[in-house]
Amino acid sequence: MAAVVVHAPDSEGGRQVVARGHILGTAHNVMDLLDILEGVGLEREHVRLDDANLIEWRGGGAWEWTPNRG
């Protein structure tokens, strides 16, 4: 199981970021996500967006930030 779950984009394109059942914040792009992860102690230069042990992407991968209109 990944340490961080990035949920599907909401109606505004924001993706909820959760770790161990705690909401860390909402990211609207990759830079927001890296800021959130840095805020909990992960150095951005060590974060690999394709590391399935670190991040579980739901509803699209790292480059999917299109608002969910449905």
All heavy atoms as TSV, in Angstrom:
chain	resi	resn	atom	element	x	y	z
A	1	MET	N	N	0.837	-1.184	0.000
A	1	MET	CA	C	0.000	0.000	0.000
A	1	MET	C	C	0.878	1.241	0.000
A	1	MET	O	O	1.863	1.322	0.727
A	1	MET	CB	C	-0.912	0.003	1.227
A	1	MET	CG	C	-1.732	1.264	1.356
A	1	MET	SD	S	-2.722	1.340	2.840
A	1	MET	CE	C	-4.130	0.401	2.302
A	2	ALA	N	N	0.517	2.210	-0.835
A	2	ALA	CA	C	1.269	3.453	-0.930
A	2	ALA	C	C	1.093	4.295	0.335
A	2	ALA	O	O	0.073	4.210	1.016
A	2	ALA	CB	C	0.800	4.234	-2.150
A	3	ALA	N	N	2.086	5.101	0.627
A	3	ALA	CA	C	2.042	5.972	1.801
A	3	ALA	C	C	1.072	7.136	1.613
A	3	ALA	O	O	0.467	7.607	2.559
A	3	ALA	CB	C	3.438	6.505	2.099
A	4	VAL	N	N	0.914	7.582	0.358
A	4	VAL	CA	C	0.086	8.745	0.048
A	4	VAL	C	C	-0.910	8.370	-1.042
A	4	VAL	O	O	-0.547	7.701	-2.006
A	4	VAL	CB	C	0.961	9.922	-0.450
A	4	VAL	CG1	C	0.108	11.097	-0.878
A	4	VAL	CG2	C	1.968	10.337	0.611
A	5	VAL	N	N	-2.156	8.798	-0.872
A	5	VAL	CA	C	-3.183	8.592	-1.894
A	5	VAL	C	C	-3.565	9.954	-2.443
A	5	VAL	O	O	-3.877	10.872	-1.682
A	5	VAL	CB	C	-4.432	7.884	-1.316
A	5	VAL	CG1	C	-5.525	7.779	-2.371
A	5	VAL	CG2	C	-4.068	6.514	-0.769
A	6	VAL	N	N	-3.512	10.070	-3.775
A	6	VAL	CA	C	-3.959	11.284	-4.454
A	6	VAL	C	C	-5.259	10.913	-5.160
A	6	VAL	O	O	-5.266	10.106	-6.085
A	6	VAL	CB	C	-2.909	11.809	-5.455
A	6	VAL	CG1	C	-3.420	13.058	-6.147
A	6	VAL	CG2	C	-1.584	12.092	-4.739
A	7	HIS	N	N	-6.352	11.471	-4.674
A	7	HIS	CA	C	-7.677	11.120	-5.180
A	7	HIS	C	C	-7.963	11.773	-6.526
A	7	HIS	O	O	-7.264	12.687	-6.957
A	7	HIS	CB	C	-8.742	11.490	-4.153
A	7	HIS	CG	C	-8.689	10.615	-2.946
A	7	HIS	ND1	N	-9.353	9.423	-2.875
A	7	HIS	CD2	C	-8.004	10.746	-1.776
A	7	HIS	CE1	C	-9.107	8.849	-1.694
A	7	HIS	NE2	N	-8.284	9.633	-1.020
A	8	ALA	N	N	-9.024	11.306	-7.172
A	8	ALA	CA	C	-9.438	11.820	-8.479
A	8	ALA	C	C	-9.738	13.313	-8.381
A	8	ALA	O	O	-10.145	13.809	-7.323
A	8	ALA	CB	C	-10.679	11.071	-8.969
A	9	PRO	N	N	-9.557	14.033	-9.487
A	9	PRO	CA	C	-9.866	15.462	-9.488
A	9	PRO	C	C	-11.334	15.730	-9.158
A	9	PRO	O	O	-12.220	14.994	-9.581
A	9	PRO	CB	C	-9.564	15.891	-10.934
A	9	PRO	CG	C	-8.613	14.874	-11.459
A	9	PRO	CD	C	-9.008	13.592	-10.776
A	10	ASP	N	N	-11.549	16.803	-8.390
A	10	ASP	CA	C	-12.914	17.212	-8.078
A	10	ASP	C	C	-13.436	18.132	-9.180
A	10	ASP	O	O	-12.804	18.283	-10.226
A	10	ASP	CB	C	-12.986	17.868	-6.694
A	10	ASP	CG	C	-12.168	19.147	-6.570
A	10	ASP	OD1	O	-11.821	19.763	-7.603
A	10	ASP	OD2	O	-11.878	19.546	-5.429
A	11	SER	N	N	-14.547	18.784	-8.944
A	11	SER	CA	C	-15.173	19.630	-9.969
A	11	SER	C	C	-14.348	20.863	-10.328
A	11	SER	O	O	-14.614	21.524	-11.322
A	11	SER	CB	C	-16.570	20.057	-9.516
A	11	SER	OG	O	-16.471	20.844	-8.344
A	12	GLU	N	N	-13.342	21.172	-9.523
A	12	GLU	CA	C	-12.470	22.313	-9.801
A	12	GLU	C	C	-11.067	21.871	-10.205
A	12	GLU	O	O	-10.177	22.706	-10.368
A	12	GLU	CB	C	-12.417	23.227	-8.585
A	12	GLU	CG	C	-13.768	23.830	-8.253
A	12	GLU	CD	C	-13.743	24.674	-6.989
A	12	GLU	OE1	O	-12.654	24.904	-6.428
A	12	GLU	OE2	O	-14.820	25.091	-6.565
A	13	GLY	N	N	-10.846	20.567	-10.312
A	13	GLY	CA	C	-9.540	20.041	-10.690
A	13	GLY	C	C	-8.624	19.775	-9.511
A	13	GLY	O	O	-7.490	19.346	-9.684
A	14	GLY	N	N	-9.107	20.031	-8.299
A	14	GLY	CA	C	-8.315	19.762	-7.100
A	14	GLY	C	C	-8.325	18.284	-6.765
A	14	GLY	O	O	-9.331	17.597	-6.963
A	15	ARG	N	N	-7.208	17.799	-6.276
A	15	ARG	CA	C	-7.106	16.396	-5.893
A	15	ARG	C	C	-6.741	16.316	-4.415
A	15	ARG	O	O	-5.723	16.867	-3.983
A	15	ARG	CB	C	-6.057	15.693	-6.746
A	15	ARG	CG	C	-6.430	15.725	-8.230
A	15	ARG	CD	C	-5.440	15.033	-9.082
A	15	ARG	NE	N	-5.608	13.589	-8.933
A	15	ARG	CZ	C	-5.064	12.694	-9.751
A	15	ARG	NH1	N	-4.315	13.078	-10.759
A	15	ARG	NH2	N	-5.260	11.413	-9.560
A	16	GLN	N	N	-7.585	15.656	-3.637
A	16	GLN	CA	C	-7.341	15.509	-2.212
A	16	GLN	C	C	-6.142	14.586	-2.006
A	16	GLN	O	O	-6.031	13.541	-2.636
A	16	GLN	CB	C	-8.575	14.941	-1.530
A	16	GLN	CG	C	-8.527	15.015	-0.033
A	16	GLN	CD	C	-9.839	14.569	0.570
A	16	GLN	OE1	O	-10.207	13.417	0.450
A	16	GLN	NE2	N	-10.538	15.492	1.200
A	17	VAL	N	N	-5.251	14.989	-1.102
A	17	VAL	CA	C	-4.047	14.236	-0.794
A	17	VAL	C	C	-4.189	13.711	0.627
A	17	VAL	O	O	-4.396	14.480	1.567
A	17	VAL	CB	C	-2.792	15.129	-0.923
A	17	VAL	CG1	C	-1.536	14.328	-0.638
A	17	VAL	CG2	C	-2.727	15.774	-2.305
A	18	VAL	N	N	-4.088	12.376	0.769
A	18	VAL	CA	C	-4.330	11.725	2.055
A	18	VAL	C	C	-3.161	10.809	2.390
A	18	VAL	O	O	-2.647	10.104	1.513
A	18	VAL	CB	C	-5.643	10.892	2.002
A	18	VAL	CG1	C	-5.887	10.161	3.300
A	18	VAL	CG2	C	-6.822	11.788	1.657
A	19	ALA	N	N	-2.747	10.816	3.658
A	19	ALA	CA	C	-1.719	9.893	4.139
A	19	ALA	C	C	-2.188	9.283	5.445
A	19	ALA	O	O	-2.577	10.004	6.365
A	19	ALA	CB	C	-0.392	10.612	4.336
A	20	ARG	N	N	-2.208	7.969	5.488
A	20	ARG	CA	C	-2.617	7.229	6.702
A	20	ARG	C	C	-3.951	7.714	7.258
A	20	ARG	O	O	-4.127	7.902	8.446
A	20	ARG	CB	C	-1.526	7.327	7.756
A	20	ARG	CG	C	-0.246	6.657	7.339
A	20	ARG	CD	C	0.771	6.647	8.457
A	20	ARG	NE	N	1.964	5.968	8.023
A	20	ARG	CZ	C	3.064	6.591	7.615
A	20	ARG	NH1	N	3.104	7.911	7.595
A	20	ARG	NH2	N	4.109	5.903	7.239
A	21	GLY	N	N	-4.886	7.990	6.347
A	21	GLY	CA	C	-6.219	8.399	6.746
A	21	GLY	C	C	-6.366	9.861	7.111
A	21	GLY	O	O	-7.451	10.301	7.478
A	22	HIS	N	N	-5.298	10.630	7.014
A	22	HIS	CA	C	-5.340	12.056	7.346
A	22	HIS	C	C	-5.246	12.886	6.069
A	22	HIS	O	O	-4.352	12.676	5.249
A	22	HIS	CB	C	-4.184	12.441	8.272
A	22	HIS	CG	C	-4.228	11.744	9.592
A	22	HIS	ND1	N	-5.088	12.121	10.605
A	22	HIS	CD2	C	-3.546	10.681	10.050
A	22	HIS	CE1	C	-4.915	11.321	11.641
A	22	HIS	NE2	N	-3.984	10.432	11.331
A	23	ILE	N	N	-6.155	13.837	5.924
A	23	ILE	CA	C	-6.129	14.722	4.767
A	23	ILE	C	C	-4.980	15.715	4.942
A	23	ILE	O	O	-4.926	16.439	5.930
A	23	ILE	CB	C	-7.468	15.466	4.614
A	23	ILE	CG1	C	-8.603	14.468	4.392
A	23	ILE	CG2	C	-7.393	16.471	3.461
A	23	ILE	CD1	C	-9.985	15.078	4.468
A	24	LEU	N	N	-4.075	15.704	3.985
A	24	LEU	CA	C	-2.937	16.620	4.028
A	24	LEU	C	C	-3.245	17.935	3.328
A	24	LEU	O	O	-2.635	18.959	3.632
A	24	LEU	CB	C	-1.717	15.978	3.365
A	24	LEU	CG	C	-1.236	14.654	3.951
A	24	LEU	CD1	C	-0.033	14.138	3.172
A	24	LEU	CD2	C	-0.913	14.803	5.427
A	25	GLY	N	N	-4.174	17.891	2.379
A	25	GLY	CA	C	-4.530	19.096	1.640
A	25	GLY	C	C	-5.086	18.756	0.282
A	25	GLY	O	O	-5.323	17.584	-0.028
A	26	THR	N	N	-5.286	19.782	-0.524
A	26	THR	CA	C	-5.786	19.625	-1.885
A	26	THR	C	C	-4.771	20.228	-2.838
A	26	THR	O	O	-4.368	21.379	-2.666
A	26	THR	CB	C	-7.147	20.310	-2.060
A	26	THR	OG1	O	-8.079	19.733	-1.142
A	26	THR	CG2	C	-7.670	20.135	-3.479
A	27	ALA	N	N	-4.379	19.437	-3.820
A	27	ALA	CA	C	-3.424	19.884	-4.833
A	27	ALA	C	C	-4.167	20.152	-6.134
A	27	ALA	O	O	-5.072	19.406	-6.503
A	27	ALA	CB	C	-2.359	18.821	-5.047
A	28	HIS	N	N	-3.767	21.215	-6.826
A	28	HIS	CA	C	-4.353	21.549	-8.127
A	28	HIS	C	C	-3.377	21.312	-9.270
A	28	HIS	O	O	-3.720	21.499	-10.428
A	28	HIS	CB	C	-4.849	22.994	-8.141
A	28	HIS	CG	C	-6.065	23.186	-7.295
A	28	HIS	ND1	N	-5.992	23.485	-5.963
A	28	HIS	CD2	C	-7.369	23.073	-7.599
A	28	HIS	CE1	C	-7.227	23.570	-5.471
A	28	HIS	NE2	N	-8.076	23.322	-6.446
A	29	ASN	N	N	-2.156	20.906	-8.908
A	29	ASN	CA	C	-1.126	20.584	-9.894
A	29	ASN	C	C	0.014	19.868	-9.169
A	29	ASN	O	O	-0.009	19.736	-7.942
A	29	ASN	CB	C	-0.638	21.849	-10.620
A	29	ASN	CG	C	-0.174	22.927	-9.666
A	29	ASN	OD1	O	0.662	22.682	-8.803
A	29	ASN	ND2	N	-0.719	24.122	-9.808
A	30	VAL	N	N	0.998	19.437	-9.937
A	30	VAL	CA	C	2.113	18.690	-9.365
A	30	VAL	C	C	2.892	19.532	-8.361
A	30	VAL	O	O	3.322	19.029	-7.319
A	30	VAL	CB	C	3.037	18.154	-10.480
A	30	VAL	CG1	C	4.322	17.588	-9.917
A	30	VAL	CG2	C	2.323	17.087	-11.301
A	31	MET	N	N	3.066	20.814	-8.635
A	31	MET	CA	C	3.817	21.665	-7.710
A	31	MET	C	C	3.109	21.773	-6.367
A	31	MET	O	O	3.756	21.744	-5.318
A	31	MET	CB	C	4.057	23.046	-8.316
A	31	MET	CG	C	4.960	23.012	-9.546
A	31	MET	SD	S	6.552	22.165	-9.287
A	31	MET	CE	C	7.333	23.304	-8.187
A	32	ASP	N	N	1.761	21.879	-6.385
A	32	ASP	CA	C	0.999	21.872	-5.129
A	32	ASP	C	C	1.245	20.578	-4.370
A	32	ASP	O	O	1.432	20.584	-3.149
A	32	ASP	CB	C	-0.501	21.990	-5.398
A	32	ASP	CG	C	-0.965	23.374	-5.784
A	32	ASP	OD1	O	-0.172	24.331	-5.712
A	32	ASP	OD2	O	-2.150	23.481	-6.174
A	33	LEU	N	N	1.215	19.462	-5.092
A	33	LEU	CA	C	1.435	18.160	-4.450
A	33	LEU	C	C	2.811	18.118	-3.807
A	33	LEU	O	O	2.948	17.690	-2.651
A	33	LEU	CB	C	1.280	17.031	-5.468
A	33	LEU	CG	C	1.629	15.637	-4.943
A	33	LEU	CD1	C	0.696	15.226	-3.817
A	33	LEU	CD2	C	1.605	14.624	-6.068
A	34	LEU	N	N	3.831	18.559	-4.520
A	34	LEU	CA	C	5.186	18.555	-3.961
A	34	LEU	C	C	5.279	19.462	-2.745
A	34	LEU	O	O	5.953	19.124	-1.762
A	34	LEU	CB	C	6.191	18.961	-5.035
A	34	LEU	CG	C	6.357	17.960	-6.178
A	34	LEU	CD1	C	7.264	18.540	-7.260
A	34	LEU	CD2	C	6.880	16.626	-5.688
A	35	ASP	N	N	4.589	20.596	-2.763
A	35	ASP	CA	C	4.553	21.483	-1.596
A	35	ASP	C	C	3.918	20.787	-0.398
A	35	ASP	O	O	4.428	20.877	0.728
A	35	ASP	CB	C	3.774	22.764	-1.904
A	35	ASP	CG	C	4.502	23.722	-2.837
A	35	ASP	OD1	O	5.729	23.575	-3.036
A	35	ASP	OD2	O	3.817	24.613	-3.385
A	36	ILE	N	N	2.808	20.099	-0.633
A	36	ILE	CA	C	2.124	19.380	0.446
A	36	ILE	C	C	3.037	18.304	1.024
A	36	ILE	O	O	3.164	18.174	2.245
A	36	ILE	CB	C	0.794	18.774	-0.056
A	36	ILE	CG1	C	-0.220	19.890	-0.330
A	36	ILE	CG2	C	0.241	17.759	0.938
A	36	ILE	CD1	C	-1.465	19.429	-1.074
A	37	LEU	N	N	3.676	17.545	0.150
A	37	LEU	CA	C	4.556	16.469	0.616
A	37	LEU	C	C	5.772	17.020	1.347
A	37	LEU	O	O	6.222	16.456	2.349
A	37	LEU	CB	C	4.979	15.582	-0.549
A	37	LEU	CG	C	3.840	14.824	-1.234
A	37	LEU	CD1	C	4.372	14.000	-2.398
A	37	LEU	CD2	C	3.093	13.946	-0.242
A	38	GLU	N	N	6.281	18.140	0.882
A	38	GLU	CA	C	7.408	18.781	1.560
A	38	GLU	C	C	6.995	19.236	2.963
A	38	GLU	O	O	7.770	19.150	3.914
A	38	GLU	CB	C	7.905	19.959	0.735
A	38	GLU	CG	C	9.235	20.494	1.185
A	38	GLU	CD	C	9.800	21.490	0.195
A	38	GLU	OE1	O	9.123	22.501	-0.104
A	38	GLU	OE2	O	10.914	21.249	-0.287
A	39	GLY	N	N	5.744	19.660	3.083
A	39	GLY	CA	C	5.225	20.096	4.378
A	39	GLY	C	C	5.155	18.994	5.423
A	39	GLY	O	O	5.108	19.275	6.617
A	40	VAL	N	N	5.158	17.741	4.965
A	40	VAL	CA	C	5.145	16.621	5.915
A	40	VAL	C	C	6.503	15.921	5.959
A	40	VAL	O	O	6.619	14.798	6.450
A	40	VAL	CB	C	4.009	15.610	5.619
A	40	VAL	CG1	C	2.662	16.255	5.838
A	40	VAL	CG2	C	4.123	15.010	4.232
A	41	GLY	N	N	7.530	16.596	5.426
A	41	GLY	CA	C	8.880	16.095	5.601
A	41	GLY	C	C	9.522	15.365	4.429
A	41	GLY	O	O	10.642	14.889	4.557
A	42	LEU	N	N	8.837	15.264	3.308
A	42	LEU	CA	C	9.433	14.612	2.140
A	42	LEU	C	C	10.120	15.665	1.275
A	42	LEU	O	O	9.482	16.635	0.858
A	42	LEU	CB	C	8.373	13.885	1.317
A	42	LEU	CG	C	7.703	12.704	1.994
A	42	LEU	CD1	C	6.557	12.189	1.130
A	42	LEU	CD2	C	8.702	11.597	2.234
A	43	GLU	N	N	11.390	15.498	1.023
A	43	GLU	CA	C	12.123	16.449	0.194
A	43	GLU	C	C	11.736	16.257	-1.259
A	43	GLU	O	O	11.798	15.151	-1.787
A	43	GLU	CB	C	13.620	16.260	0.381
A	43	GLU	CG	C	14.084	16.537	1.789
A	43	GLU	CD	C	15.563	16.291	1.975
A	43	GLU	OE1	O	16.322	16.436	1.006
A	43	GLU	OE2	O	15.944	15.953	3.105
A	44	ARG	N	N	11.323	17.334	-1.910
A	44	ARG	CA	C	10.779	17.238	-3.268
A	44	ARG	C	C	11.747	16.593	-4.241
A	44	ARG	O	O	11.328	15.909	-5.156
A	44	ARG	CB	C	10.265	18.574	-3.769
A	44	ARG	CG	C	11.259	19.642	-3.959
A	44	ARG	CD	C	10.649	20.945	-4.496
A	44	ARG	NE	N	9.677	21.514	-3.591
A	44	ARG	CZ	C	8.487	21.983	-3.968
A	44	ARG	NH1	N	8.148	22.007	-5.228
A	44	ARG	NH2	N	7.662	22.470	-3.101
A	45	GLU	N	N	13.045	16.767	-4.063
A	45	GLU	CA	C	13.989	16.162	-4.991
A	45	GLU	C	C	14.083	14.645	-4.835
A	45	GLU	O	O	14.625	13.969	-5.698
A	45	GLU	CB	C	15.386	16.806	-4.883
A	45	GLU	CG	C	16.012	16.707	-3.514
A	45	GLU	CD	C	15.712	17.909	-2.627
A	45	GLU	OE1	O	14.847	18.730	-2.960
A	45	GLU	OE2	O	16.347	17.992	-1.567
A	46	HIS	N	N	13.483	14.119	-3.776
A	46	HIS	CA	C	13.485	12.676	-3.552
A	46	HIS	C	C	12.145	12.031	-3.886
A	46	HIS	O	O	12.003	10.816	-3.786
A	46	HIS	CB	C	13.863	12.363	-2.107
A	46	HIS	CG	C	15.248	12.780	-1.773
A	46	HIS	ND1	N	16.230	11.902	-1.424
A	46	HIS	CD2	C	15.840	14.000	-1.755
A	46	HIS	CE1	C	17.355	12.547	-1.194
A	46	HIS	NE2	N	17.131	13.826	-1.399
A	47	VAL	N	N	11.153	12.843	-4.249
A	47	VAL	CA	C	9.820	12.333	-4.581
A	47	VAL	C	C	9.786	11.944	-6.053
A	47	VAL	O	O	10.054	12.759	-6.924
A	47	VAL	CB	C	8.723	13.381	-4.289
A	47	VAL	CG1	C	7.371	12.892	-4.790
A	47	VAL	CG2	C	8.666	13.701	-2.807
A	48	ARG	N	N	9.481	10.673	-6.298
A	48	ARG	CA	C	9.278	10.192	-7.663
A	48	ARG	C	C	7.781	9.985	-7.846
A	48	ARG	O	O	7.160	9.185	-7.136
A	48	ARG	CB	C	10.027	8.881	-7.899
A	48	ARG	CG	C	11.524	9.079	-8.012
A	48	ARG	CD	C	12.274	7.832	-8.433
A	48	ARG	NE	N	11.542	6.997	-9.352
A	48	ARG	CZ	C	11.365	5.686	-9.173
A	48	ARG	NH1	N	11.851	5.073	-8.124
A	48	ARG	NH2	N	10.688	4.985	-10.067
A	49	LEU	N	N	7.200	10.703	-8.784
A	49	LEU	CA	C	5.756	10.645	-8.998
A	49	LEU	C	C	5.295	9.280	-9.486
A	49	LEU	O	O	4.125	8.943	-9.342
A	49	LEU	CB	C	5.330	11.735	-9.986
A	49	LEU	CG	C	5.615	13.169	-9.535
A	49	LEU	CD1	C	5.260	14.142	-10.643
A	49	LEU	CD2	C	4.886	13.496	-8.249
A	50	ASP	N	N	6.206	8.482	-10.029
A	50	ASP	CA	C	5.855	7.142	-10.518
A	50	ASP	C	C	6.187	6.042	-9.513
A	50	ASP	O	O	6.100	4.861	-9.832
A	50	ASP	CB	C	6.546	6.867	-11.857
A	50	ASP	CG	C	8.064	6.854	-11.749
A	50	ASP	OD1	O	8.607	7.290	-10.711
A	50	ASP	OD2	O	8.712	6.408	-12.712
A	51	ASP	N	N	6.527	6.416	-8.285
A	51	ASP	CA	C	6.848	5.440	-7.241
A	51	ASP	C	C	5.559	4.945	-6.599
A	51	ASP	O	O	4.968	5.612	-5.749
A	51	ASP	CB	C	7.758	6.081	-6.197
A	51	ASP	CG	C	8.174	5.120	-5.092
A	51	ASP	OD1	O	7.662	3.982	-5.044
A	51	ASP	OD2	O	9.006	5.528	-4.256
A	52	ALA	N	N	5.126	3.748	-7.002
A	52	ALA	CA	C	3.862	3.185	-6.507
A	52	ALA	C	C	3.911	2.865	-5.018
A	52	ALA	O	O	2.869	2.727	-4.380
A	52	ALA	CB	C	3.495	1.937	-7.302
A	53	ASN	N	N	5.094	2.752	-4.440
A	53	ASN	CA	C	5.205	2.537	-2.998
A	53	ASN	C	C	4.971	3.820	-2.220
A	53	ASN	O	O	4.660	3.787	-1.042
A	53	ASN	CB	C	6.582	1.972	-2.641
A	53	ASN	CG	C	6.754	0.567	-3.138
A	53	ASN	OD1	O	5.861	-0.267	-2.994
A	53	ASN	ND2	N	7.886	0.294	-3.760
A	54	LEU	N	N	5.133	4.940	-2.887
A	54	LEU	CA	C	4.929	6.236	-2.238
A	54	LEU	C	C	3.558	6.813	-2.540
A	54	LEU	O	O	2.856	7.274	-1.644
A	54	LEU	CB	C	6.010	7.229	-2.680
A	54	LEU	CG	C	5.853	8.656	-2.145
A	54	LEU	CD1	C	5.936	8.676	-0.618
A	54	LEU	CD2	C	6.903	9.567	-2.757
A	55	ILE	N	N	3.162	6.824	-3.826
A	55	ILE	CA	C	1.926	7.499	-4.237
A	55	ILE	C	C	0.993	6.553	-4.978
A	55	ILE	O	O	1.399	5.906	-5.935
A	55	ILE	CB	C	2.224	8.706	-5.154
A	55	ILE	CG1	C	3.154	9.699	-4.451
A	55	ILE	CG2	C	0.924	9.396	-5.573
A	55	ILE	CD1	C	3.627	10.831	-5.351
A	56	GLU	N	N	-0.241	6.497	-4.523
A	56	GLU	CA	C	-1.302	5.791	-5.245
A	56	GLU	C	C	-2.166	6.854	-5.912
A	56	GLU	O	O	-2.740	7.708	-5.238
A	56	GLU	CB	C	-2.166	4.960	-4.291
A	56	GLU	CG	C	-3.323	4.290	-4.980
A	56	GLU	CD	C	-4.252	3.566	-4.022
A	56	GLU	OE1	O	-3.844	3.261	-2.881
A	56	GLU	OE2	O	-5.406	3.331	-4.415
A	57	TRP	N	N	-2.203	6.815	-7.228
A	57	TRP	CA	C	-2.990	7.773	-8.001
A	57	TRP	C	C	-4.358	7.174	-8.275
A	57	TRP	O	O	-4.457	6.096	-8.836
A	57	TRP	CB	C	-2.300	8.075	-9.324
A	57	TRP	CG	C	-0.991	8.782	-9.149
A	57	TRP	CD1	C	0.241	8.201	-9.126
A	57	TRP	CD2	C	-0.787	10.170	-8.974
A	57	TRP	NE1	N	1.208	9.152	-8.940
A	57	TRP	CE2	C	0.599	10.384	-8.845
A	57	TRP	CE3	C	-1.638	11.269	-8.918
A	57	TRP	CZ2	C	1.151	11.649	-8.668
A	57	TRP	CZ3	C	-1.083	12.523	-8.730
A	57	TRP	CH2	C	0.295	12.709	-8.609
A	58	ARG	N	N	-5.408	7.873	-7.891
A	58	ARG	CA	C	-6.769	7.428	-8.169
A	58	ARG	C	C	-7.424	8.407	-9.131
A	58	ARG	O	O	-7.341	9.614	-8.934
A	58	ARG	CB	C	-7.589	7.344	-6.884
A	58	ARG	CG	C	-7.066	6.282	-5.940
A	58	ARG	CD	C	-7.969	6.102	-4.765
A	58	ARG	NE	N	-7.418	5.119	-3.842
A	58	ARG	CZ	C	-7.880	4.908	-2.623
A	58	ARG	NH1	N	-8.919	5.600	-2.182
A	58	ARG	NH2	N	-7.326	3.999	-1.854
A	59	GLY	N	N	-8.052	7.867	-10.165
A	59	GLY	CA	C	-8.754	8.720	-11.118
A	59	GLY	C	C	-7.835	9.475	-12.049
A	59	GLY	O	O	-8.149	10.584	-12.467
A	60	GLY	N	N	-6.712	8.884	-12.370
A	60	GLY	CA	C	-5.759	9.515	-13.284
A	60	GLY	C	C	-4.407	9.658	-12.636
A	60	GLY	O	O	-4.291	9.699	-11.412
A	61	GLY	N	N	-3.383	9.709	-13.453
A	61	GLY	CA	C	-2.015	9.784	-12.961
A	61	GLY	C	C	-1.574	11.195	-12.632
A	61	GLY	O	O	-2.378	12.112	-12.488
A	62	ALA	N	N	-0.265	11.357	-12.579
A	62	ALA	CA	C	0.352	12.599	-12.136
A	62	ALA	C	C	0.027	13.796	-13.024
A	62	ALA	O	O	0.123	14.936	-12.580
A	62	ALA	CB	C	1.867	12.423	-12.064
A	63	TRP	N	N	-0.366	13.563	-14.249
A	63	TRP	CA	C	-0.596	14.676	-15.164
A	63	TRP	C	C	-2.081	14.901	-15.437
A	63	TRP	O	O	-2.446	15.627	-16.351
A	63	TRP	CB	C	0.204	14.463	-16.451
A	63	TRP	CG	C	1.632	14.180	-16.108
A	63	TRP	CD1	C	2.298	13.000	-16.283
A	63	TRP	CD2	C	2.547	15.056	-15.444
A	63	TRP	NE1	N	3.579	13.100	-15.787
A	63	TRP	CE2	C	3.753	14.350	-15.262
A	63	TRP	CE3	C	2.473	16.364	-14.990
A	63	TRP	CZ2	C	4.871	14.915	-14.641
A	63	TRP	CZ3	C	3.586	16.916	-14.366
A	63	TRP	CH2	C	4.763	16.200	-14.202
A	64	GLU	N	N	-2.945	14.318	-14.628
A	64	GLU	CA	C	-4.401	14.474	-14.798
A	64	GLU	C	C	-4.940	15.422	-13.725
A	64	GLU	O	O	-5.070	15.042	-12.565
A	64	GLU	CB	C	-5.095	13.122	-14.691
A	64	GLU	CG	C	-6.593	13.189	-14.844
A	64	GLU	CD	C	-7.030	13.755	-16.180
A	64	GLU	OE1	O	-6.536	13.285	-17.209
A	64	GLU	OE2	O	-7.843	14.685	-16.171
A	65	TRP	N	N	-5.239	16.645	-14.137
A	65	TRP	CA	C	-5.759	17.653	-13.208
A	65	TRP	C	C	-7.013	18.315	-13.783
A	65	TRP	O	O	-7.451	19.357	-13.315
A	65	TRP	CB	C	-4.690	18.697	-12.908
A	65	TRP	CG	C	-3.478	18.060	-12.295
A	65	TRP	CD1	C	-2.388	17.593	-12.978
A	65	TRP	CD2	C	-3.250	17.749	-10.932
A	65	TRP	NE1	N	-1.497	17.030	-12.110
A	65	TRP	CE2	C	-2.001	17.112	-10.818
A	65	TRP	CE3	C	-3.977	17.964	-9.758
A	65	TRP	CZ2	C	-1.458	16.682	-9.627
A	65	TRP	CZ3	C	-3.439	17.536	-8.562
A	65	TRP	CH2	C	-2.205	16.898	-8.501
A	66	THR	N	N	-7.609	17.691	-14.782
A	66	THR	CA	C	-8.804	18.223	-15.414
A	66	THR	C	C	-9.990	18.090	-14.459
A	66	THR	O	O	-10.202	17.022	-13.882
A	66	THR	CB	C	-9.100	17.457	-16.714
A	66	THR	OG1	O	-7.951	17.522	-17.550
A	66	THR	CG2	C	-10.308	18.032	-17.439
A	67	PRO	N	N	-10.765	19.143	-14.268
A	67	PRO	CA	C	-11.934	19.061	-13.383
A	67	PRO	C	C	-12.877	17.935	-13.793
A	67	PRO	O	O	-13.085	17.692	-14.973
A	67	PRO	CB	C	-12.607	20.422	-13.553
A	67	PRO	CG	C	-11.508	21.331	-13.983
A	67	PRO	CD	C	-10.603	20.478	-14.824
A	68	ASN	N	N	-13.420	17.266	-12.787
A	68	ASN	CA	C	-14.409	16.206	-13.011
A	68	ASN	C	C	-15.770	16.872	-13.131
A	68	ASN	O	O	-16.297	17.404	-12.174
A	68	ASN	CB	C	-14.394	15.219	-11.847
A	68	ASN	CG	C	-15.393	14.102	-12.025
A	68	ASN	OD1	O	-16.111	14.047	-13.015
A	68	ASN	ND2	N	-15.437	13.215	-11.062
A	69	ARG	N	N	-16.333	16.841	-14.308
A	69	ARG	CA	C	-17.618	17.505	-14.570
A	69	ARG	C	C	-18.796	16.541	-14.457
A	69	ARG	O	O	-19.905	16.912	-14.756
A	69	ARG	CB	C	-17.613	18.141	-15.956
A	69	ARG	CG	C	-16.509	19.129	-16.174
A	69	ARG	CD	C	-16.798	20.405	-15.454
A	69	ARG	NE	N	-15.724	21.356	-15.758
A	69	ARG	CZ	C	-15.440	22.376	-15.015
A	69	ARG	NH1	N	-16.119	22.616	-13.922
A	69	ARG	NH2	N	-14.464	23.190	-15.323
A	70	GLY	N	N	-18.521	15.312	-14.021
A	70	GLY	CA	C	-19.617	14.351	-14.001
A	70	GLY	C	C	-20.010	13.947	-12.706
A	70	GLY	O	O	-20.324	13.589	-11.816
